[in-house]
Amino acid sequence: MSDFGAAVKLTRAECLTYNCATETALSHVRSLLFVPGSDERKLVRALESDADAVVADLEDAVAPDEKEAARELVREVYAAVPGAGPLRLVRVNAAGTSFHAGDMDAVRAIEPAAIVLPKATPGAVASLGSDGPPVVAIVETSQGVRLAYEIATQPRVAALQIGAVDLGAEAGLEPRPDGLELLYVRSKVVYDSIAAGLRSPFDVVHLDLQGGAALEEECLLARSLGFRGKACIHPSQVPIVNDAFVPSESELAWARRVLAAYDQAVSDGRGAIALDGAMIDLPVVERARRLLAETERR
């Protein structure tokens, strides 16, 4: 694998071509399951789960004196467990920290499908160089929120994720059952991702390990705001997240009826019709097509 610090500047189109297989796979990910990189049992269990992607965490989940051992363990486990199953990602320590360079050296040996970068800024992403795996950039600082579009337009960035815990600590946010404290951040990151041509972003971690109904509600809120995936911290969260970020059978039935009615209208020379008392025009048709496309996940 080429030097990640190479100074050659690639355009986004060139980077997407270079990593097209991974980009395509990442575009279908609903659940990002974060696992401590220092825990072999949890890593193996995660790779055997139904998560769309597993993120071996070298950052917050690993104590400072365990960093080097965790890097080697991730390399060994990713190499030993058969390749079928979740995509394999690695979260490195933030750019500028004393552990970042060692993590990036380890990434060369691990060869993950993508790097998850905490405390993302445009400069932090650019410091990774032009060559190497795509990047999932975590927006978890006020500067990251302000510059989310600039982060998203960095050539190697494939997706954004919101990190609510660090952001909440910096901004003094107080969690609410309705999630209103994060409404601006969620909306901004969604629209900045769309404007940059990225897939829809990943929503915040749900801190209750089991989640249940509260996790499902949070997923549905996120999906209504434009998210199409969410970070997980326990395998029990994965089925709830996966189910929440695909259309329901009733939504799919509606989408099929819309397309059938619209196709008939077009053949009759009409551009808009009424269906069930609602107007059906091209934007509604595009939503129906998007819903059907979302069933083509894993």
Secondary structure, DSSP 8 states (H G I E B T S, - for coil): ---TT------HHHHHHHTHHHHHHHHT--EEEEEETT-HHHHHHHHTSS-SEEEEE-STTS-GGGHHHHHHHHHHHHHHS-S-SSEEEEE---TTSTTHHHHHHHHHHH--SEEEESS--HHHHHTT-SSSS-EEEEE-SHHHHHTHHHHHTSTTEEEEEE-HHHHHHHHT----TT-GGGHHHHHHHHHHHHHTT----BB---SSSS-HHHHHHHHHHHHHTT---EEESSGGGHHHHHHHTS--HHHHHHHHHHHHHHHHHHHTT-S-EEETTEEE-HHHHHHHHHHHHTT---
